[in-house]
């Protein structure tokens, strides 16, 4: 039985290799091939929105696949700086910064932000989405690992449903907390964890490990040692001793 922790550890043990394998999967490779061959031919914002394959690739790369249908909304994100910033969501602001046709014109799609960096984001996003179809906890852990280092305050956590889910799970905060005012929620989190720890790789890793164990416990998929009686050969499961060690880790490492 694979746990959230064991799957996460397997994927991140050699992240470069994991991403390379994902990039070579037929559907990902085909989408990327089209994007790389055509993105530099996109000269205007109209070109961008009119090429559905380019547009869909880009929005997925920035974690905005669910917004792909809302082209008028996404156009406003790219053309109205104030609108994008007021959304208080890093996905929109980074997307707007990458595809900033107003500032860079035809050079927009010649920049690394829209070429190699967008491709890297697409492969990472594909990994997270595909893993999430099997285990949402793994997707949350991978997403948190990628996004947490750029977080500087608790309000950014609360503005992102996925980040908030990870933090609240780690801290054992109830779902009902979401009905409280945003300031109350921020105070509750700040009293239990230092956001600066997100910039420390070791502390961040400990926090994610704790999340994966607590996620399985909350979802009722925690490791059962009895299963070992029926397994043969090596096992990728996390033993009870490891699980308890992770649960007993002090927040922040």
N, C-alpha and C positions, 0 to 999 in steps of 0.2 A: 504494500500500500504506500503510494507516494503522498507525502504530506506537503503542505505549502512550503514549509522550511526546506525540505529536501529538494524539491523542484527548483526553488529559488536559488539554493546553493549550487545545484548542478548547472543552471543557466549562467550564473554570474562567476563561477570559478574561472572561466576563461571567456570573458564577455566578447572579446574580439572574434574569437572562433564562433561563438554562438551567433553573432550578428552576420558573420560571413556565411554561415550555413543558411541563415534566414534569407539573406540577399540572393542566394543561388536557387531558392525555391522557384519553380516555374512562374507562378502568378506574380510574385514580387519582381523577379528578374525581367519579365515581359513589360510590366508597368514602368519599371525603372528605365528600361531600354528606350521606350517611347519618350519618356520625359527627357532623358539626356540628349536624345537626338533632335528634340523639337523646342526645348525651353528657350534656347538662344534666338529662336525665330520669333518669339513673342516680343513685340515692340511697344505695345500699348496696353492699357488696362482693359480695353475692349477685346483685344486679341486674347488676353488672359482668360476672360470670362467666356469667350466664344469657343475656346478649345476645351471641351468638356473633360477630356482625358488629362490634360495638363492641370486644369483647375481642380479636379477631384484628387489628383495625386498630391497637389500642394496642400489642400485643406486637411487631407488625412495626415500628411507629414507633421502638421502642427496640432494634431489632436482635435481637429474641428470637423471631422467627417460627418458628424450628426447635423452640422450646419450647412452641408453642401447644397441642399435644396434651396436655401435662403440666399440666393445670389444678390438680391437688392440689399439685404442686410450686410452681407459680406463686402459688397462694393462700398457701402458707407464706412465700414471698418477701415478700408484702404484709403478712403478719400477724406475722412474727417478725423483728424488727430484727437480732438477732444472726445469724440464719441468712443473711440477705441480705448482711450485711457480711462474714461469713466466706467467702462465695463468691469474694471478692477479684476481682470483675468489675464494672466500672463500669456495665455495661448493667443489671444487676439492681438495683444500688443507686439508680440514677437512676429506674428504673421504680418502685421501692418508694417513693421520695420523692414522685413525681408522684401516684401512686394510693394515698395514705396515708389510707385511710378511718378508721383508728383515731384519727388525730389531728384530722382535719377533718370527719369525718362527712358529712352531706349536702352540705356546702360543697366537698367534694373536687373534684367535677366542675364547679364554677363557677370554679375557679382557672385562670390562664393556663397553668400547667404541664400541665393535662389538656385544655385547649382549643386555643388558638392554637399553643402550643409543641409539643404533640403532633402537630398537623397539619403543622407545619413539619418535624418529625422524620420523619413518614411520607413526605412528598414527597422529602426527602433520601435516605431509605432506599430508596425506590422507584427513584430515579435510580441509586444504587449497585448495587442488585440487578440492574436491567435492563442496566446497562453491564457488569456482571460476567458476564452470560450470553454476551456477545460477547468480552470480554477481562478475565480475572480480575485482571490487573495494573492495569487502570484502576480497578476496584472497590477494590483495595487502596490505591491512591494517593489516591482520593477519601476513603476511610475514614480513612486516616492523616492527611490534611489536617484532617479534622473532629475527630479524637480527640486527636491529638498535643499540642495546646496545653494540654490538661488533665492531661497526664502529668507527675508530679513525681519519679518514681523509676523505676529500671530494672526493679524487680520488677513494676510495673504493666505494663510492656511485655511481659515474659515471661509474664504471666498471660493475655495476650490473643494468641491465635494469629495473628491478622491483623497486629497491630502488630509482633509478633516477626518475622514473615515479612519485613516491609518493612525493619526494622532489620538483620536478618541478611543480607538481600540486598545492602543498601547497603554493609555492612562486609565482604562476601565471606566470611561465616562459614559453614562447612559444615553440612549437615543433621545430621550425626553429633553436632554440638555438643549437640543436644537430649538426648543420653543422659548428659550430664554433670550434676552436681549443680546446683541452682538458683543457689547462691552462686558457683560457678565460672563459670556462664554470665553472671551479672550482672557479675562482675569483668572478663570478657573484653569485654563491651560498654562498660563504664565506662572501660576503658583506651583505647578507640578513639573515643568520642563523648561529648559533654557533653549530658545530658538537658535542661539549661537552654536549649539552643539551640532546643528545640521551641517555646519561647515567643517566639522572634524570627521574625517573618514572613518576612524575607529568607532567613535560614538554613534555615528549615523548607522554603521553596520550593526552595532549592538541593538540599536533601536528597531531596525528592520527585522532582525532575527527575533526579537521579542514579539513584534507584531505578527510574524508568521505563525508562531506558536499560539498566541492568544486568539488569532483569527480561527485556527482550526478548533480550538476549544469552544469558541463562541458559535461556530457552525456545526459543532458536533462531529467533526471529522478528525479529532485528535488521535494520535497514535495508540493502538491497542497492542500490547506486548503478546497477547494470546495469538495474534496472527503469525508471529514468528514460529510458532509450533508447526505451521503448515507451509512455511516457506523453505526454499532450498537455495543453496548458493548464497552469494552476497546479496545484501538488502540495501535499498536506498532510503529506508525509513529512518526516522530520527528516534533514538531510544528515549525511554522515560527519563533517564539520568540527564541527557542533553536537554530535553525539553524543560525539565525543572530548573536546570542551571540557567537557561535563558530567561525563564520567568522570574528568577530571583536576581537577575542582573539589575543593578541600580540604574534608573533612568539616566541616559547620557553616558553610560559606560562606567 
